[in-house]
Amino acid sequence: MPIQVVCNNGVVEEADGVPNLIAAHRQAVAMVERLGKRWTGAEGPDATLTGRRLDSVMAEEVIARRRAAAAPVADVVEMKMKAAYFCRLLGNDWCEIDVDDLRALLDSFAKLQA
């Protein structure tokens, strides 16, 4: 089953698999970090606008993380790639990973056909 990623403009696009979903999540995390730094230094109306944008970007990061966690793996190489990536996320406190993300990750590993 191909993975479908829905963009902000509502157009459905095909994803090339686990590497692209991980890359999309890394971009989302980087955007959250950049906006977070800008928000902490902002004052007044700029802080309000940046805070709203930060909330939106954080929601996009959650969606990207869940898609990456739930994406089916095609082979052992993709499984190792996902496992290493989520291990780094957990180890470096880059983002919060909830129980549903971990379940989706483990389910994607369990569905790998040997």
N, C-alpha and C positions, 0 to 999 in steps of 0.2 A: 504494500500500500504506500503510495507516495505521500510525502509530508507536504502539507499545504500551509504556507505562512500568509496570514492576512496582514497587509500593510495598513498604515494609518489612513490611507486614502480609500480603503475598502476593496482594493483590487487583490484577488487571490494570486499568489505567485508560488511556483514550485521551489522548494529548497533542495539543495544538492546533497543534503544529508547532515549527519552529525557534525562534521567540521564547520559547515556554514552556520549551523545553529549555535555552536559554541562561539564562533566569531561574532555573531549577532549579540550574544549575551555579553561578551567582553566589551563590545562597543557600548552597550547599555550601561554597564558598570562604570566605564570610563566617563560617560556623560553624567551619571549621578555624582561621581567624585568631583568633576569640574564644576557642576552647578552647586554642589554642597560647599565647595570652597568659596565660590562667588557669593553665595547666600550668607555665609558667616561674616563676610566683610561688608555686606550691603546695609544700608540704613533707609528708613522711611518707605516711600512708595516702591523704590527699587527692591527692597527686601520682600515686600508683599508680592510683587510680580515674579521675582526669582523663586520665592517659596512656592507659588502656584505651579510654576514650570517644573520645579524640583519634584513636587508631588506627582505630576504627570509622568515625568521621566522615571520615577521610582516605580510607578504602576507598569510602565513598559518593560522595565527590568524584570519585574516579577513574571510577566508573561513570557519574556524571552527565556528566563531560567526554567520555567515550567515546560516550555516547548523542548528545550534542550534535554531536560531530565526525562521526558516522556517519549522522546524520539526513539523509534526502534533501531536497534543496532543490526547491521548487516553481517558483521563478522567479528572475530575476536579483537582485531585491531581497533575497530570503532568502540568496542566495549572497554578496552584498555584506555583509549583516549578519553572517553566520558568519565571513567573511574578516576583517572589522574586529574582531570579538570575539576571535578566536584571535590576531590580530596584537597586540592589547592584552595578551593573556595572555603572549605571548612577550616583549613589550617591557617589561612591568612586573614580571616574575618572580613573578606571582601563584601560579603552580603549575608543576610540571614537566610538560612535554608530551613524550611519547615518540614514537618513529617510527611506531608503529601508529596513534596518534591523527592524526598528519599524513597518513598514507596514507589513513585513513578520510575525513578532511576532503577531500583532493584527489579521492578516488573519488566522493564525494558531488557534487562540482563537475562531474566528468566525466560523470556520469549525467544531468545536466540536459538535458532535451529542448528543442531550439531551436524 
